[in-house]
Amino acid sequence: MPSTLFGRWTDSSALSLGVLGVGNIGMVHLKSALAMPAVDVVAAADTVPDNRARAERAGVARTYDDYTTLLDAEDLDVAVVALPPFLHADAVERAAEVGVDVFVEKPLARSTDEADELLEAAREADIAVGVDHTLRYQPDMAGVKADYDDGTVGHVPYASITRLNDHPLGRPPADDAPPEWPLDPDAAGGGSLIELGVHCFDVLEWLFGDLEVRDATMGQSLDIPAEDAATVLLQAPETGTTITLHCGTYQWEQLPEVNTRLRLEGITGTISNQDHLPENFYASAATAALSNVASRFTNSEPDVFGPTFYLQAHYDALEDFCDAIREGATPPVDGADGRRTLELAETAYELAETADSEPLEIPEVMS
């Protein structure tokens, strides 16, 4: 990238930051930024009045009902884009028009074509693009990588990763109807593979280098328009590792249990993320869960950092991005990384569609 791209930051004053979208994940980013040194959260935008009120209670001075109005009105250094995926491209392009660096919630876009358009707008405007791929920031995943890089189990012929949750319907009983866009593949970009699989692709390439998609299948256990399960067969040519990836939004997830499993089967043993969970994870998570349940009865705000193990990763990812902007460095997880996960997802979708369209050959039975 041109040297001028990150040349705007030359002093040590706080970064001025705005959050575009303060729903569930947007509030995580908002509270992360509020807790961050040398970051000044000046504004937030959301179309939902309750979300704006929640942001104000968290400590944001000004809120807007439209992110374009916020970008025009505020003098920002960084905008966190935590809007639904169908708005990511427009938000990045609007931020580019006013010269604001962007940290974008995954997926970066709904397709590689859309990603190319927003990244071109960013290049032309000389702004930085970071993407919130947080699995690599979780301590259990970092522990797996450290063991693997140290050669603890030698060559790894096979690895597997599974990520499951209950998005977007949630664990029953449901308090409210889910938003419509996560159930609309045109608005979200896809189903489980876009919601969860892109995280898995990112952490796998972080571990093994460039991946090749060899086969894929999509499944639906619920009556919804997009897949709620995806299984992908991958090959890592650089390391000679065969990998299976499975993700789905069909399984209830209740913190402190986080339904993510990563296993590396090496010549001399196995590396598992389960062996790298913080020792106090379940105790601290259970305490936070009880506190959050109690908050429903006291009308207080739930602890967005409970359990810290899981949500601290979002803090660390945003902090890394802000540090990169200050230091004139390329963001550690940038737009190219976000686009790459979409490229792998699109290949998987294409292979799954091809497999579904091929007629089943039934062998002739000789009488």
N, C-alpha and C positions, 0 to 999 in steps of 0.2 A: 504494500500500500504506500501511497505517497507520504513523504516525511511530514507534510503539513497536516495530515489527517488528525494526528493526535497532538499537534503543536499548540492548541489553544490553551492548554493547562500549563501555566508557568508559575503560579503562586500556590500558597498553601491554604487558601481559604476553602470553606466548605463547598462541596458540590451542591448545586441547587437541583432538586429532584422532584418530579411529579409522577404520580401513578395513574395510568389510564386504565380504569376498570378496577373496582374494589369489591368484587365478589369474593368467593372463598380464597382462591389462590392470590388474588390481588391484595387481600388483607394480610396474607402472609408476607408478601413483598413490602407492603406498607409498614407493617410493624417491624420487619427486619430493618428497613431504612431508618425508621424512627430511633431504633436502638444503636445505629451505626455512628461511630465517631466521624467527624468531618463530612457529614451529609446533612443537608437541610431540606427536609420534606416540606415543600411550600404549598402543594395543592394536590387534589385528587379529583377524578372525574368518574361519574357513573350515571346511567340513566335511571337507576332504581333509587328512590328517595331514602329507603331504609339503609341502603349501602352507603350513601353519602352521609347520613346521620351517624352511622357507625364509624366512618372515617373521621368525622369531626370529634366524636367522643374519644377516639384514639389519639387526637392531638393535632390534626391537620387544620390549618388556619382557614383555608379557602377550598370550597368544593364547587364543581361544575356539573351540569347535567349532560354535557357534550365534550368529548375529548378534543375536538377541533377548537372549541372556544378556549379551553385551557391552554392549548399550545399557542394560540394567538395572543392570549392575555398575559401569560407568565414568561419570565426570562429564565428559562431552564438550561441546565447543562446536560441533564440526563432525564429521559422519560422511560418508565417501566411500562411495557405494553402487556397488560394482563386482560385483554379483551378476548371475546370469542375469536376463533381462528379466521372466520370470514372477514374480520375487520383488521387483521394484522397488517396486510399490505397497505391499506389506506392509511393506517396510523403511522407506519414507518415513513410512507411518502410525505405525509403532512409534517412529521417531525423533521424530515430532510429539508423541507421548504424553509424551516426556521432554524436550521443548523443545530439540531439537538441530537445527541447520541442516544441510542435506544438499546434497552435490555428487554428482549422479547420472550414471553412465556412460550414454551413448546406447544404445538409444533410451530416452527418458524412461519410456515404458510400452509396452505391446503394442498399444494402441488409444487413440483420443481419449477414449473413455468411461472407460477405466482412468486415463488422465492426469487427467481432470476430477476423479475421485474422490480421487486422491492430492493434487492441488493444492488441493482444498477442505479436506482434512485439514490441509494446511500452512497455509492461510489461517486456519483456526479456531485453530490452535495458535500462530500468529504466528511461524512459522519461515520462513527463506529457502530457496529451491530454485534451484540452479544445475545446468546440464547440460553435459556434456563434448563439445561440438561443436568439434573442434580444427582443422578445415581453415582456418578464418579466422585461426588463430594461426600457421600455417606461413609462413615468410618469403617463399616464392614466391607464395603467395596474397595476402599483404600487399602485395607488389610489384605484382601485377596491379591490386589495388584503388587503390593510389597513382597508378599510371599512368592508370587509368580516371577517377578523380576529378579528375586534373589536366587532363583533356580531351586527352590525348596523341594519340588517334586519332579524336577527334570522336565523332559519333553512332555507336552500335554496333547495327546492324540484326540481327546474328546472333551467337550465342555457343554454345559447346559445352563440355561437361564429361564426362570419362570417369574412372571409378574402378574398378579391377579388382584382385582378389587371389585367393588360394587358400583363403580361410576357407570352411568349418571343417576341410576335409580336409587341408590343408597340402601342401607340396611333397614328392614322394616322394624317397627312401624314408621311409615313415612309421615313427617310433620307437614310437608308441603309438596306440591307437585314439582317434579324436576323441571328445569328450564328446557325449552324446546330444542335449542340449537345442538346440544350434545347428541341428540337422537336423530339428527338430520345429517347424513353423510355429506351433502353438498355444503352445509354450513361448517361442519367440523373438519372436513377433509377425508373422513372415513370413520371407522369404528375403533375397535380395540387396538388394532395395529398402529393407528395414528395416536390414539390416546396414551397407550402404554408401550407399544413396540418401539417407537422412536427412541425412548429412553434406553431400551435394551440395546438397540443398534449402536447408540453412542458409546455405552460403556464397553461393549464388545470390541469395537474398533480401538478404543482407548487401551484395551488389553492386548489385542492380537493384530492390530494393523488393519489394512483394507480387507473387507469381506466380499465374498461372492455369494449371491443368493442362488441356490441350486434347485429348491423346490419350496412350495408353500401350499397351505390349505386354509380356508376360512370356514368358520362354523357359526351357527346361531342356535342357542338354546332358548332364547327369548323372542317374542314376536315384536321385533324392532327392525327398522330399515337397514341397519348396518350390522356388520359382524360383531359378535360379542366374544369371539375366540379366534385366535390365529396361531398357526404353528408354521415355523419357517426353518428350513434346513440350510445351513450356511457352511462355507468353507473359508478358512483363513490361509491363503497360499503362502504367506511369509513364514508362518509357524507350522504349517501342515496340520492344522487343527480342524476337526469337524465339529460343528456346533448345532444344537437344536435350541430354538427360541420358542417359548410358548407364552402368550399373553391373553388375558381375558377379563371381561367385566361382568362375569357371571357369579363370582364368589363373594360372599359377605366378608367384609374386612372390618375388624373392630380393634382399634388400638388398645393395648400396646402391641398386638400381633400385627406385623407388617408382612404381607404375603409376597415376599420377594426371595427367591432362592437362586444362588449362583454356585455352581460346582465345576471345578476343573479336575479332571481325572488324569493325573500324571503317571509317569512310569514308576515312581517310588511312593506314591500316595495321592491323597485327595486334598484339595484346598476348597473350603466352603465358606461362604460369607457368614454362615451361622456360627462359625468358630471365632468370628471377629466382632460379634455384637458387644457393645460396652457392658461391663459387668453389672452396672447399676441401671441398665436400660429398663428392665421390667418393673423394678421398684419405682423409679422416677416416673415412668410412663403411667403406672397405675395411680400414683398420687395425682398426676396431672389430670388423668381421666376422671377421678372422683371430684377434683376441683371444678372441672368443666361441667359435670353433671349438676353440681351444687349451684353453679352460676345461672342455670336455667331457672332456679327458684328464687334467686336473689336479683335477677335482671342485670347482673354484671356481665362484663365482657369475658368470654372464655380465654384461656391462656393459649395464644397462638403458637407458642414455642413448646407446648407440651404434647407428646414427649419431645424433648430437645433433640434426641438422637435423629429423628426423622426430619423435623422441620428446620433444624440448624443447617442442614445442607442447602436450603434455599438462601439462608442468610449468607453462608460462605460463598455461594455462587455469585450473588449480587455484590458482595464485598470485593470479590476478585475482579469483577467487571469494573467497579468504581476505581479500584486501585490501578487497573490497567489504563483507564482514562487519565488519571492523574500523572502516571509515569510515562505517558506517551508510548504505550505498548499495545500490541494487538490483543484484544480480549482473549482469555484462555479458551473459551468456548465461543467461537465466532459464527458469523453467518454462513460461512462455508461448511462448518460442522453441522449446523442445523439443516442446511440444504442436503447434505450427504445422507442424513437419516431419512429424509423424504425420498431420495433416489432409491435407497434400499427398499423402502416400503412400497414404492410404485412397482419395482421389479417383482416383489412378492405378490402384490395384487394381480399383476399380469400373468404370472405363472399359475396362480390359483384359478384364475378365470379360464386359462387355456386348458387346465386339467379338467375343470368342470364341463367344458364344452366338448371334450373328446368323448366319442361314444365308447361305451364299455364293450370290449370284444369278448364275446361268449364262445368258448371253444365248441366245435362241433362234436357231438357225441355219436360215435359210430355204433350202429345197431348190429 
